[in-house]
Amino acid sequence: MDFQLLTQRLKKELDDIKLQNESILERAHRSIGLCRDSLSLLKKEVLSQGFKSIQDEIHFFKVTKQVPLVELIYYSEIHSFEIQFPKIDLKRQLKSVKKKSNKLNRFFLYNLDFGRYIESGQTHFDKEYYTRDYLNGYHITLSKFYFQDPEFCTARDMLLGKYNAYKSLTKYLVDKQNKLKNGLNGNEISLSHTEKMHWPFSNTDYVELIYALHAKGLGAKNNLSIVKISDYLSQIFDVEPKDIYKTYQDIKYRKKSRTLFLDELSTSLLSEMDKSEK
């Protein structure tokens, strides 16, 4: 099995779910299912094929397995949080966010040494942390994982997943708090009640444009992905992007101009300039 291909496919599927403008609970539910399926496939492959070397095993548990694991923990936490989130009363809502944030802070404080190890890029404990032979040599630090499958877990792969998932969850809570304070009642920013601008072009044209904007640097300051840029633009234009990554691959393999829409934009602008000079 090509592990890299599997994780790339998972990332694409998760991005596609984000593009479908579903509620956060529905998005979390679908993402959890995808991640569980991916982990199940990975486990079957590991049990049947094993690893050729210790370095392969370390890379699997430190990198490959983390892709579905981090997303699984992240969306599981969000699903649990949003299900219990107060529907009314701003004070109660802010209190709920603060309570969850305090829990995350306690986790990071308790795992301060491990966090420093990760953030500094150290590797001298990787063999002990990310190979299965040392699973019983380190005490379990995660209350939710009293039992860990000795054939598919290491001493710290679950902790690494939770650490990275909680970093993303922290950003989610900060954003949630800001929206509450700005009177958005904890909901995602949406222009659904504002008339959107008609998009008279094709889905392919749209994909070509967002990739061009991304390549030029749009979103670089905030490290926005293609999907996030599309999220913002689709709030302005009445367009529902489909198969962004597949469409981009089709654009790359055009036999003639690979920037057909951008060429047309340039031609139209130059023509307009010429008219204004006459």
SULWOUR-V303793 format. One record per pair of residues at least 12 apart in sequence whose C-alpha atoms are under 6 Angstrom apart, sorted by the first residue. I is the first residue (numbers start at 1). J is the second residue. Records with the same first field share a line. If there is no record, write none. Layout:
I->J ; J
This chain:
25->79
28->75 ; 79
32->72
35->68 ; 72
58->130 ; 131
61->130 ; 157
66->161
69->161
70->161 ; 165
74->165
129->155 ; 156
130->154
131->154
132->154
135->154 ; 155
191->235
196->236 ; 237 ; 238
197->237 ; 238
198->237 ; 238
199->237 ; 238
205->261
